[in-house]
Amino acid sequence: MCLSLCPPNINPKSSILYHSNHNPHYLIHHSSSSKGSRLYNSQVRCGLRELRGRIESVKSTQKITEAMKLVAAAKVRRAQVAVTNSRPFTQALVEFLYAINDRLQVEDIDCPLTDIRPVKRVAIVVVTGDRGLCGGFNNAVIRKSEARMAELKELGLDYTVISVGKKGNAYFKRRADSNVDRFIEVEGFPTAKDAQMIADEIFSLFVSEEVDKVEIVYTKFVSLVKSDPVILTLLPLSVKGEVCDAKGKCVDSMEDELFRLTTKDGKLIVERDRVIGQRKELSPLIEFEQDPVQILDAMMPLYLNSQILRALQESLASELAARMNAMSNATDNAIELKKNLSMKYNRERQAKITNELLEIVSGAEALKTID
């Protein structure tokens, strides 16, 4: 059931689907050699029975892809609503937390999650899907995480991976050099309990100083036809938005969501500023009855859980949208392939009937000549 569009790096005219659309008799044959079995392409004429079988097979595939498209379309609406509803709360919480953190920097506060120290080891949370048949959704996230790992290696930093999702788990298990701390699976729609489980793992790694920085790689939901894999810094909560290693070199990713691209003197640069928007400063008249440490201790776990839950929700919405688009393309390809096969079948059938009529007429003419 390989009816989806070809990847951009593959020549469309070399794909099986291209040849099947333009020549329904295009088949794949297996051949064995001294080096093992291999595939080669040839054109073999098949009879009407084989064509009928291929048409029925394409019809069955079309029904499956269309059903999967409808299921994904029904689920993506719920996931889209969850993403839309969670964004305002998460943004308001982050703005409020940063305002408190800015205001309390002048005081001597000991909060583990805001502790900025030289980075020696980074934890990367990679969020993938649980199923395939969604185009390049999972591959895009994995490529983004691999690029970030290579960047950390160039900086001379160690890293550990927390894999979330069956597809990512299967990928990192196959890699011998993958430094995975834990494999986590989230079934169905993500809940606060799932986010809490991931947050507890991150909290234990950061507080015990096993890692000095935590990043999450997930797919940000933009629209039903577009989603972008992004990197987001979770910990520490840096006021300046810049975390450095022991040599004072910045180790933040240039594609971090917390940074923004701007132009200066006609050149594209990266501003090391938090992208929180134009937030309102807290009124100087506001007084907090609780101790600042108690406020941060209560707010930081909520911040961490909300950020992880939002990432899980956006990743699920992007996966469902990608699957809906992939199954829509597969259904369209099945319809086109069925049309071409039906045309070839009708031509072959008509040619067979014509040949039979010619044989009958020729036989009758031969009998008349003998008489």
MOPEPE-V206570 format. One record per backbone hydrogen bond with DSSP energy under -1.0 kcal/mol. CO is the residue of the C=O (numbers start at 1). NH is the residue of the N-H. E is the energy in kcal/mol with one decimal. If there is no record, write none. Layout:
# MOPEPE-V206570
{{CO;NH;E} {CO;NH;E}}
This chain:
# MOPEPE-V206570
{{7;10;-1.8} {11;14;-1.9} {12;15;-1.4} {15;19;-1.6} {16;20;-2.3} {17;21;-2.2} {18;22;-1.9} {19;23;-2.4} {23;26;-2.2} {25;44;-1.3} {27;42;-1.1} {29;40;-1.5} {31;38;-3.0} {33;36;-1.6} {36;33;-1.3} {38;31;-2.2} {40;29;-1.4} {42;27;-1.2} {47;51;-1.9} {48;52;-2.5} {49;53;-2.1} {50;54;-2.2} {51;55;-2.5} {52;56;-2.3} {53;57;-2.1} {54;58;-2.4} {55;59;-2.1} {56;60;-2.2} {57;61;-2.2} {58;62;-2.5} {59;63;-2.0} {60;64;-1.9} {61;65;-2.7} {62;66;-2.3} {63;67;-2.1} {64;68;-2.4} {65;69;-2.1} {66;70;-2.1} {67;71;-2.3} {68;72;-2.4} {69;73;-2.3} {70;74;-2.0} {71;75;-1.9} {72;76;-2.5} {75;79;-2.1} {76;80;-2.6} {77;81;-2.0} {78;82;-2.0} {79;83;-2.1} {80;84;-2.4} {81;85;-2.4} {82;86;-1.7} {83;87;-1.6} {86;90;-2.3} {87;91;-2.6} {88;92;-2.5} {89;93;-2.6} {90;94;-2.3} {91;95;-2.4} {92;96;-2.4} {93;97;-2.5} {94;98;-2.5} {95;99;-2.1} {96;100;-2.3} {97;101;-2.5} {98;102;-2.7} {99;103;-2.0} {100;104;-2.1} {104;107;-1.2} {107;109;-1.2} {111;114;-1.3} {112;115;-1.1} {113;237;-1.2} {120;158;-1.9} {121;212;-3.0} {122;160;-2.3} {123;215;-2.9} {124;162;-2.6} {125;217;-3.6} {126;164;-3.0} {129;167;-2.3} {134;137;-1.3} {136;140;-2.1} {137;141;-1.5} {138;142;-2.2} {139;143;-2.6} {140;144;-2.0} {141;145;-2.3} {142;146;-2.6} {143;147;-2.4} {144;148;-1.9} {145;149;-2.3} {146;150;-2.3} {147;151;-1.9} {148;152;-2.1} {149;153;-2.1} {150;154;-1.9} {151;155;-1.3} {152;157;-2.6} {153;156;-1.3} {158;122;-2.0} {160;124;-2.9} {161;181;-3.2} {162;126;-2.1} {163;184;-3.0} {164;128;-3.1} {165;169;-2.3} {166;170;-2.6} {167;171;-1.9} {168;172;-2.6} {169;173;-1.9} {170;174;-1.2} {178;180;-1.1} {179;161;-2.5} {182;163;-1.8} {184;165;-2.6} {191;195;-1.9} {192;196;-2.2} {193;197;-1.9} {194;198;-1.7} {195;199;-2.6} {196;200;-2.4} {197;201;-1.3} {198;202;-2.2} {199;203;-3.0} {200;204;-2.3} {201;205;-1.7} {202;206;-2.5} {203;207;-2.8} {204;208;-1.6} {205;210;-1.8} {205;211;-1.5} {206;209;-1.1} {213;123;-2.9} {214;234;-2.6} {214;235;-1.4} {215;125;-3.1} {216;232;-2.4} {217;127;-2.7} {218;230;-3.2} {220;228;-2.0} {226;222;-1.5} {226;223;-2.6} {228;220;-3.5} {230;218;-1.8} {231;257;-2.9} {232;216;-2.6} {235;214;-2.8} {236;238;-1.5} {243;251;-2.6} {244;119;-2.0} {245;248;-1.6} {249;245;-2.1} {253;256;-1.6} {256;259;-1.7} {260;271;-2.2} {262;269;-2.9} {264;267;-1.6} {267;264;-2.7} {269;262;-2.4} {271;260;-1.1} {271;273;-2.0} {274;276;-1.5} {277;279;-1.5} {283;286;-1.8} {291;295;-2.0} {292;296;-2.3} {293;297;-2.6} {294;298;-1.7} {295;299;-2.2} {296;300;-2.8} {299;303;-2.5} {300;304;-2.7} {301;305;-2.6} {302;306;-2.3} {303;307;-2.2} {304;308;-2.1} {305;309;-2.6} {306;310;-2.2} {307;311;-2.0} {308;312;-2.3} {309;313;-2.4} {310;314;-2.6} {311;315;-2.1} {312;316;-2.2} {313;317;-2.3} {314;318;-2.2} {315;319;-2.2} {316;320;-2.5} {317;321;-2.1} {318;322;-2.4} {319;323;-2.4} {320;324;-2.4} {321;325;-2.2} {322;326;-2.5} {323;327;-2.7} {324;328;-1.7} {325;329;-2.3} {326;330;-2.3} {327;331;-2.3} {328;332;-2.2} {329;333;-2.4} {330;334;-2.2} {331;335;-2.3} {332;336;-2.1} {333;337;-2.6} {334;338;-2.7} {335;339;-2.0} {336;340;-2.2} {337;341;-2.5} {338;342;-2.5} {339;343;-2.2} {340;344;-2.2} {341;345;-2.5} {342;346;-2.6} {343;347;-2.1} {344;348;-2.5} {345;349;-2.6} {346;350;-2.7} {347;351;-2.6} {348;352;-2.3} {349;353;-2.4} {350;354;-2.5} {351;355;-2.4} {352;356;-2.2} {353;357;-2.4} {354;358;-2.4} {355;359;-2.3} {356;360;-2.2} {357;361;-2.8} {358;362;-2.7} {359;363;-2.3} {360;364;-2.4} {361;365;-2.5} {362;366;-2.2} {363;367;-2.1} {364;368;-2.1} {365;369;-2.0} {366;370;-1.9} {367;371;-2.3}}
